Structures are given as C-alpha cells and as structure tokens.
C-alpha cells in the first residue's frame, strides 16, 4: 500500500494520509484532489511515509493527480514549511495561500504553461550611471553566488531602479531568474513598462491580486517552469515557485504593505530575506527611508549598506522643505493661506502640484491648540487614543482608560481637538480656492474601478491635471517632471499616536511624498502644515537627514524595548458575545505567564477598532528579547490556545505585527 501524506487548506497543523491507487505516482510536491468530509479538496503531497498510523480500511484513496501543474520542488516546500512554523499557521493553509485561486479549484479547465509574451521592440538604452550608482551596483554584485543581503539607501530620485535593473541584467546573463517586488499594485504598470522596454525579448510576467484568475495562474506556472525570466509583483509574489531564482529585489522595503494583515500574516520582505538565505542568492532591499529594523541590521554589519546620496542622472537639488504654523495661519477646510498662495503661483506658471492628505492608519489623539498638551498614557511611553463613542481616552498597550476631558487639563482652554481631514472635502476646497485649476482626487474611493488610478496618473503626467489631491497612493514611485510643489495636510496625529511605529511611518511618508517635487530642472518646494513647526521630526525631514532621525528613533526604541531590540506577537480575539474576547485573553495571559520561556505578557486591551462587523475585538501583546525565545514560547502557547478556544471566540496570532 502506497501512502501519500497530503497538506490541506484547513486550520490544523497535521497533514492527512491517503492511499494511492495502483499505478498512480505522486512524488512529494504533487498537487492532488482528495475527498475530505462531504467535499473534495486540492492538496499537496508533503510526505511519502512507508506506513500510516490509520488502519488501512479507514484510508481513503487519492481521487486524482493534478497533472497540468508541476510538483513543488524541495526548496519551495522548505520556504512554505518555514512560514508555517514561524507565523504559526498550518502547512496546508500556507501552501494554499501560495497557490493562485485557479489552482485551488477542484473543477476547472485544463491549464496550458504557454509562451510568455516578451517585448519585441528594441531595448531602451540605459542612461549613463553615476559614480554612486556604479558603487552601489558593485556592492550588489559582490555576492551573486551566495546569500548576500544589501540595503540600498538612496534618496528619492537617486536612481535606485537603475541599480536594480543592472543587477537583474547580470542575473539574466548568468541564466537565472529574477524577482522584483513592489509594495502596491498601483506601482506595477509603470515599472512593468520600464522593465519590458529595457529587456526586449526577455519573458516578463506580473503577479498581483488584481490580475484575472487565468492571468495569475499563468504567471505562477511561467515562474515555476522557468519560462518567465523576470517576475514583477506585490507581496504575494514572494511565495511563487521558481525554477532557478538568482536574485530578489524588494523596492520600498520599509512599506507596511509588505505585511499581510489577514490569514497567513507574513512579511514579504522578511520572507524574501529567508528565501535568499535558503537559496544562497543576493537580496537587495531598497528605500529612501529604510525600516529601522533593516537600518539596524546594516549598521551592525548583518546587511551590506550601499548609499545613493544624490539625485541622478540630472543631479537635481532636493526640494526645499518648510513648515506652515497652522496655529497662526489657521486652515480653512484644511488649506492654509500660505499653501493656497503657493498653489496659485504654480497654476499661474503652468507647473503642477500635489496635495497630500496623510490620514492612513493613525488614531485620533486629543491635543490642546493653546498650550500643546496632548493625551499621554501615565503608564506607558505611548499616547491615549480618543474613542469618540464612549468619550474615553484609552491606551492600546496597557489598558489604562480615563474620561476624555472637556477642557485642557494643563491650561484649562476649551480648544481640545482630534486631527482629521478627508480628501473629498479638500478636493472641494481646492476647486473653490483655485477656480481655474484642473483638480483631480486619488484615493481608494476614486480609484476603485480597474484602471482608474493609471488613468489619473497618465493624465497628470501628460499635463492635463494641475493639482492632484490624494493619500499615500501618491507618496512613492511616481516621477512627474513638472511637479514642483507638494503640500502636506493632517500629519500631526502621527506625532502622538498610540502606535510606536507611527513616527517612523510619518517620516517615511513625508520624505517619500516630498521626493515627488523638483525632480527635473525646476526647483521643488514642500509645505507641511502643522501645529508643531519646531518638532524634531519635521526638522529632520527639512534637512533630508534620515540618519539623524533613525539614530534618535532607534535610541527611543531601545529604551522602550520595542523592535528591533525586542520581538513581539499579538494575540487577537473576537466574538459576537460581549466580554468573551477579554475573558479568553485573560485566560491566555495566565497560561502564558506560567511558561518557562522568558517572555513579558501584557494585559488584554480593546482592539483599536473595538467593534467590527458585529464582533467585539480585543488583543494581547507578548514581548521577548529574541526570536528563538519567542518561537519556543509560541509552540507551547499555541497548543493551549487550540485546546481552550471555545466556539464563541475566534483567535489569531500575528508574529512581528506592524500595527499594535
């Protein structure tokens, strides 16, 4: 009797034994269709044991082998096993997450692994590289035949993409494949056009969630077979199998979009480093504002550091950054007089402007416009978040809560306010203030239709739009030569957020969006509206001084015991029954505190969004000094969680959470 142990998309650690019919072969890595309960599922053979612990008469047969998809090879399975172990998910769930939806279907049309389209036009000749670019490329090429992590720290407009493309050129010359990751789907069309133009005749595919199911499956198969030589994709592409992967590029490596927030909560950047290590290949992490974790790794010698300090190839100056004190120049509908005046000047000169509304993911914090008091937690190095409905201030770390004051506790003024502006409201204000200007808005609402974002950006690039207003979708990756002014609204909330990463994200966003201005001959200017014009973070942005910001931020992290000087896991729980999540988490905390592992267990607290879709939600933070300690603890704790969670509570673990 031949046994196939099959991993299935179920929330269990174990794989399931099936018997192979006579004459059927299914080596490890093969996709198979098997009966499961009252249904059938597509799974992957992960082991071929000599015998099964299940009685032969109880074993069900494999229904069929999926013969139009090649088996996953051992190094691909090894990566998926690592993800299952590190992120505390079942192997079958992880494998399912790596497969395009079409390949997970029991009934589907047969797939054809056809030729991948390549650009037939002549290759676009590259521009002459600067000395910095040549030095950075040399640093990347040092380790083409070994694990070689490189942090490419280049200012906005410094030509990081040219370094990536020259690295890929050498990888292709050696007969290997390349994987190029970007954080958001909106960046892929522009990049794909550039890559196809550069590598005429080279098969290139894109891999992201907005592709049609057939396209996504075809890209996956092309990478697995080796037919695709370059794969461009978002975070899901890191789990794509490759026949002969030779290098990985992670552009904008600091971006939070690389962290999956549902299901398998993996970091594509971290998995990229692990994959490069297993394959003994280089991985290049690029950013104008590296994550503090990556910068610490480079500073301590674990990553090779390469720097692009000037803009290329024109050597254009960095934009002038200044703050607008909104205590004196009070904004009307979000717009200060200074910003409106600067916008009018640009429109009159037929130049372009970008108004950036920084509203992503920052919780409202009360502050006083009169004396600058803000709602700080008395028990943590964090701030209290305003919960409007309950009219409470709460700490999302230790659970402290207090009544939101009507007047400032410091000076007694009645000028307490949270921060907030919407893009639609700003768009209307811009149309009113600039009646002759062509204004368009870019946010998730305005670009929900397929191709809408690309259309707006194309019109802006063609000079058909004077002022673009939008969110973080506009902050990175775009190059508009006529854009000379950037205005930043609503950034102060991040200075006093409960999230310890908020300041790092704000600095990155401001540097990235500022980098859109003045990339050609005309000088660029950036106006940041703020109630805190002397804040050190804004001063570092104005100086374009990432090193100073990183040095101070890392010192704060070390004192507070946050990454990269500690490692975190977040246990989330939710239930439709009031009180159930907190009760479950209190039990989980008691169990965690009995562990022999040296971990610090915080008290359960309400989730930042306490109620969602009818579910009450809460969370529990655990901190450890190193990854090994945290992983040992999680293996033990997860067994308790599996046993004790009742039917009323859903729970999940988030290892290395990005939002706490």
Secondary structure, DSSP 4 states (H G I P E B T S, - for coil): -EEEEEE-SSS-S--EEEEEPTT----TT-EEEEEETTEEEEEEEEE--S--SS-GGGPPBEEEE-TTSPPPPHHHHHHHHHHHHHTT--HHHHHHHHS-GGGG-SS-PPP---PPP---SPPPPPPPPPHHHHHHHHHHHTTTTS-EEEEEEE-TTS-HHHHHHHHHHHHHHTT-EEEEE-S-GGGHHHHHHHHHHHSTTS-EEEE-TTS-HHHHHHHHHHHHHT--SEEEESGGGGG---SSEEEEEEETTT-GGGB--SSS--BHHHHHHHHHHHHT-EEEEEESS--HHHHHHHHTTSSEEEEE-S--SS-PPPPEEEEEETTTS--BTTB-HHHHHHHHHHHHTT-EEEEEE--SS-----EETTT--B-B-SSSSSBPEEETTTTEEE-TTT--EEEPPSS-TTT--S-EE-----HHHHHHHHHHH-TTS-EEEESTTTT-STTHHHHHHHHHHTT--SEEEESGGGSSS---TTEEEEEEES-GGGGG-SSTTHHHHHHHHHHHHHTTSS-SSSPPEEEEEES-TT-HHHHHHHHT-HHHHHHHHHHHHHHHT-TTSSEEEEEEEEESSTTHHHHHHHHHHHHHHTSSS-EEEPPPEEEEEEEETTEEEEEEEEEESSHHHHHHHHHHHHHHHHHH--TT-EEEEEET-S--
